[in-house]
Amino acid sequence: MLKLTNETKIGILAVVAIGLAIWGFQFLKGINMLGRSQTFYVKYDNVDQLRPSSPIFINGLQVGTVMEMYVDPEDDKSIIVTLNIEAGLDIPKDTRATIIGLSLMGGKAIELVITGPCTGDDCAVSGDYLLGASKGFLETVVG
């Protein structure tokens, strides 16, 4: 029978603890490292205080998070937002990703406005660009 020394046990414990810490940190940022997802991009003129790990909704149901934001290298006036959306959702190509205000305190999110179901070539695939828009908090509340 294999006998483990104390140093080996401590080494295994350290590796497991580091792995759990990395997974926990990613989980707190809203990134699911164990699940599959799709990546979409949206180009905005103004992100209006949107942050990475902001939620993405379809009709009030959270379906993903904002992964990252960066200035478009081809056009310095635009900002590209990377959306991480759960796998298995069929997103039409004409979906509008609208930045909405969640509260008076300034929390922002993205709402995917889908006009209808997609079939075949009408569905966006991971890596596609979606249309971008934004609404203020009053527009979100009033409708």
N, C-alpha and C positions, 0 to 999 in steps of 0.2 A: 504494500500500500504506500502511496506517495504521501510523504509528510511535508507540509508547508511550513516554512520558517516564518517568524514574525515579520521579517522584512518583506517577504512575498505577500503576506496578507495585507500589510500596510500599503504596498504598491498597488495591489488590486483595488483596495478601498479608495485610494487616491484617484485612480483612473475612473472608477465609477462616479465618484463625487464630482470630478471635473466634467464628465459627460452630462450628468444631471444638471449641473450649473449652467452649462451652455444651452441645453434644451430648455431649462426654466427661463433663462433670459430671453430666448427667442419667443417662447410662449407668452411672456409678459408684453413683448412688442407686438403681439398679434400674429405671429408667423407660425404656422403649423408645419413643422419639419417632417412629420410622419404622414401627412396626407398629400394627395395629388392636387394640383391646381393648374389654372390657365393664366397666362400673362397677357394683358392688353395694355395699350398705350393710348393716352389722350393728350392732345396739345391744347394748352390754354394760354390766353394773353395775360391773365391775372388769376393766381390760385387763391387769393383772398384768405390768407392765413391757414390754408389746409396743411396738415402735417402728415408725415409718415405714420402709419398704423391707424389712420382715421378709417372708420368703417365705410363699407360700400353696401348699399341697400337696393333691393328690388321690392317695391310695394311694402316697405317696412320690415322686410326680412333681411337680416345681415347675411350676405353671400361672399364677403371678402374684405380685404383691407388694402390700403394704399401702401405700396412697398417703398418707393423712392420717388424723388422729384429732382429734376436737374434742368439747367438752361439748355435749350436746343443749340447744338453746336453749329448748325447751318443758319439759324435765325436767332440772334441774341435777344429778340423781343419776346420770344415764346418760351414757355416752360412745359416740359414733357413730364407727365405723371405716369408712373407704372402701377397698374392695378393687378392685384393678385386675387383671382376669383376661383371659387371651388370648381373642381372638375365635374363634368356631367351636366352643366348648365348650357343650354343652347342659346347663345347670344346672337341676335340678328346684326348684320353689318350696319344697319341704320340706327342702332341704339345710340341714344344721347346720354352721355355721362354728365350730369348736372351737379355742380357744387351747391350744396344747400347749407343753411345755418340750422344747427340743432337746438340752440338755446340763445337766450339773451346774453349769456356770458361769452359767446363767441366760438363755441365748438362748431367745427365744420365736418361734413361728411359728403359722400358722393352718392347720388341716387341715379340708378340706371333706369332710364325711361324707355321701355320697350313697347313698340307700336303693335306688334303682333308676333305670332310664332314664326320661326324660320324653318325652312326645309332645304336641304341640299346645299346649293351654291349661295343661298342667302345667309347662311350662318357664318359668323366670324370665327376664325381659327386663332389659336394662341399665337401672339406676336402681331396681330392686326392693330390698326389705329381706329379708335372710336371717335365720334363727334363729341365736342366739348361745349358746355354752356355753364352759366352760373345764375343763381337766384339769391337775393338777399333774404334775411330772416323774415321780414314782413311779407314778402312774396310767398315764402314757404308756409307761413301760418295762415295767411288770407286765402291763398290758392290762386 
